[in-house]
Amino acid sequence: MVHDFHTHSLHSDGILLPVELIRYAVVNGYKAIAVADHVGPGNMSDVLRQVARDCESCSRYWGIVAIPAVELTHVPAATIPELARKAKAEGARIVVVHGETIVEPVEPGTNLAAVQCRDVDILAHPGLITSEEARLAAENGVFLELSARKGHSFTNGHVWKVGRAVGARFLLNSDAHGPDDVLTAEFARRVAKGAGLDEQEIDEVLLHNPSELLARIEHPIKRC
């Protein structure tokens, strides 16, 4: 059983239609997948409208929870609260923020803006996140991501160590852009082990925490 809340279709820089991506997930035993294409102010509405249609159809017929989502990517950090609110208002059930990975030129301050915003659900690949940023993520209900994607995964150990020390919550996501990136349960566990998690911690990140996020989606509450 796999939960993956950070994937991309050809509506941004992936290579598959959302329905194709979701079908690969079904075959790999996924329970839930979020299609979280890269968006900024200009393309958010169009992307969400198209992805939501495919997610609804796949959820109805394939027995998977397919979730329309967005990843706010390389946007000015100061715009994150406004864009996250807009995304939720326009149908995004999960808002991911593209964190300060060490392999891309994300604006400094993006991590801090994301973890202070209660409309953000996941801070993806947050790179060399600070203890204070991790503490704010825990306080504001923002999950930190352990990434299975090459490059972004370089700092998983640091993210886990810093976040665990201050009580942050974690998810493990694929950041899939194509069929070869879609997770299996075995590979997800190997990525988690590589970040330093023990078996109990792996179960928390791969099973318990996803269930918590799914419950939040099913019964949303105002988080501010």
Secondary structure as the mmCIF struct_conf table of DSSP 4:
data_model
#
loop_
_struct_conf.conf_type_id
_struct_conf.id
_struct_conf.beg_label_comp_id
_struct_conf.beg_label_asym_id
_struct_conf.beg_label_seq_id
_struct_conf.end_label_comp_id
_struct_conf.end_label_asym_id
_struct_conf.end_label_seq_id
STRN STRN1 VAL A 2 THR A 7
TURN_TY1_P TURN_TY1_P1 LEU A 10 ASP A 13
BEND BEND1 ILE A 15 LEU A 16
HELX_RH_AL_P HELX_RH_AL_P1 PRO A 18 VAL A 27
TURN_TY1_P TURN_TY1_P2 ASN A 28 GLY A 29
STRN STRN2 TYR A 30 VAL A 39
TURN_TY1_P TURN_TY1_P3 PRO A 41 ASN A 43
HELX_RH_AL_P HELX_RH_AL_P2 MET A 44 TRP A 62
BEND BEND2 GLY A 63 GLY A 63
STRN STRN3 VAL A 65 LEU A 72
BEND BEND3 HIS A 74 HIS A 74
HELX_RH_3T_P HELX_RH_3T_P1 ALA A 77 THR A 79
HELX_RH_AL_P HELX_RH_AL_P3 ILE A 80 ALA A 89
TURN_TY1_P TURN_TY1_P4 GLU A 90 GLY A 91
BEND BEND4 ARG A 93 ARG A 93
STRN STRN4 ILE A 94 HIS A 98
TURN_TY1_P TURN_TY1_P5 ILE A 102 VAL A 103
BEND BEND5 GLU A 104 GLU A 104
HELX_LH_PP_P HELX_LH_PP_P1 VAL A 106 GLU A 107
TURN_TY1_P TURN_TY1_P6 PRO A 108 GLY A 109
HELX_RH_AL_P HELX_RH_AL_P4 THR A 110 VAL A 115
TURN_TY1_P TURN_TY1_P7 GLN A 116 GLN A 116
TURN_TY1_P TURN_TY1_P8 ARG A 118 ASP A 119
STRN STRN5 ILE A 122 ALA A 124
BEND BEND6 HIS A 125 HIS A 125
BEND BEND7 LEU A 128 LEU A 128
HELX_RH_AL_P HELX_RH_AL_P5 SER A 131 ASN A 140
TURN_TY1_P TURN_TY1_P9 GLY A 141 GLY A 141
HELX_LH_PP_P HELX_LH_PP_P2 VAL A 142 VAL A 142
STRN STRN6 PHE A 143 SER A 147
BEND BEND8 ARG A 149 ARG A 149
TURN_TY1_P TURN_TY1_P10 LYS A 150 GLY A 151
HELX_RH_3T_P HELX_RH_3T_P2 HIS A 152 THR A 155
HELX_RH_AL_P HELX_RH_AL_P6 ASN A 156 ALA A 165
TURN_TY1_P TURN_TY1_P11 VAL A 166 GLY A 167
STRN STRN7 PHE A 170 ASN A 173
STRN STRN8 ALA A 176 ALA A 176
BEND BEND9 HIS A 177 GLY A 178
HELX_RH_3T_P HELX_RH_3T_P3 PRO A 179 ASP A 181
HELX_RH_AL_P HELX_RH_AL_P7 ALA A 185 GLY A 194
TURN_TY1_P TURN_TY1_P12 ALA A 195 GLY A 196
HELX_RH_AL_P HELX_RH_AL_P8 GLU A 199 ASP A 203
HELX_RH_PI_P HELX_RH_PI_P1 GLU A 204 HIS A 208
HELX_RH_AL_P HELX_RH_AL_P9 ASN A 209 GLU A 218
BEND BEND10 HIS A 219 HIS A 219
#
